[in-house]
């Protein structure tokens, strides 16, 4: 299959018009039309319907689109396998609000010449992240990796972040004026954590946390986004949630939300970097060196981590 024709097909889809796709590809509109026609002949289907508003995908075009994008990703990975410095370092941070994203941004501030592609595989658990790293879809990912986690031969992990939790409450909550709280003080308060998928490492962490300290964690209910969650907490005298110390949240001043440290013990969520040992991308090596210099020390008696997250600096 002619990958230039596939690339042109995706460009037309993204641009919505043959003329704009031609400009994006720095070729003529006639060349775009010829490539699409050749691709349609090769596939023996019609991919587009031309309308007054631009190029509209046919049903066959819609079916072909995800495969076309995957073909281009495979081409990119094949090229990067021998010329890894030619593309951006692709790192999954799970969410742009949490500690890995903050750490990656700090790394970029120190190394602005490095090209980064920040990915958020929001629905991926640790197994899916490992699969993506092994396949080369991403170069690295951050997840909690238990010692018993099965790792393919080429996959390596290293514990690089110990993220303390804070309690987030509204101004009418009973703990709103506390300078710090203990896990024991949280017992009896409703801690709202909607959207935690059962069976993930995140669910495992909070299940053990709740069992250890007798906490009431409410994971029921649809997820309407962080903005809706913050609005509900701001307006409630009962709701609270747990957030990472370095997680970034913005809200209107009128919410008057309070972030309260949890101590005695601090609640620590351990995160590891996941990468392929044979990944030759030069920026990955720099990023790993950056993380190694900031790697947390083994936890002392003033913190709590789940039993499945026994301290291990790295796994070969």
C-alpha positions, 0 to 999 in steps of 0.5 A: 500500500502506498503510504504517501497515499495513506498519509494524504488520506489522513491529511484530508480527513484532518483538514476537511478539504482537499485544498487545505490538505494540499497546503499542509502537505506542500503539494498541489490539490491535483496531486492530492486528488490523484493520490486519493483516487489511486488509494480508492482504486487500490482498496476498491472502495470510495473513501470520500464524498465531496460536498459544498462544505468539504470532503466527507468520509463514506462509511468505508472511509470511516472504517479505514481511518483508524487503520490508516492512522495505525499504518502511519504510526507503524511507519514512524516507529520503524523509522524511529527504530534506527533514527530515534532522535528524529522524533519527539520523546513520547511519555504517558503521564496518565493525566496532565494534572498529576505529579508525573506531568509536573515532573515532566514539565520541569524536565522540559524547562531545563531541557527546552531543546528536547522535543516532547509528546505528552500523552494521556492514556487516561483509561489505561491501567499498568498492564495496558501501559506496559503493553503500549511501551513494549509495542513502541506506541509510547516510550515511557509511562508512569504507574504504580508497579507492584513487585509481583507485576509480570514484565516482558523481557525488554521492560524495565521499571524504576520507582521514581515518585513518592506522592503524598496525598492531601485532603481537599475540602470545602469551607463548610467541611468539619475539617476545613480549618485543620492545618493537618489531619491524620488518617484516623481523623478521616474515618467517618468522613465521606471521601468521594473518589468517583471513576476509579476502575475496579481491578486497577493498581489505583483501586488496589491502593485505595482498597487497602488504604480504606481497609487499613484506616477504616475509611469510607471511600465512595467511588459510585457515580458518573464522572463529570470531570474535575470541574464538576467534582470541585464544584460539588466539594466546594458546596458540600459540608460533608464531601471530601476527596484525596489529591496528590500533593503536586497535582494541579487544580484550579478553581474560582476564588469563591469556592474557597477550597482547602488542601490539607496535608495528611500526616502521622502517617503520610499517605504515599502513592508510589509511582514507577517509570516504565520503559523498554531497555532497548529503546535507543531514543537519546532523550529517554536516557536524559529523562531517566538520568533526570529522574534518577537524580530525584529518586525518592529515598526508602520510606521511613516510619512516618509514611504509609504505602500499600503492602504490595508496593514494597520498596524497590528502587528498580527492577531489571 
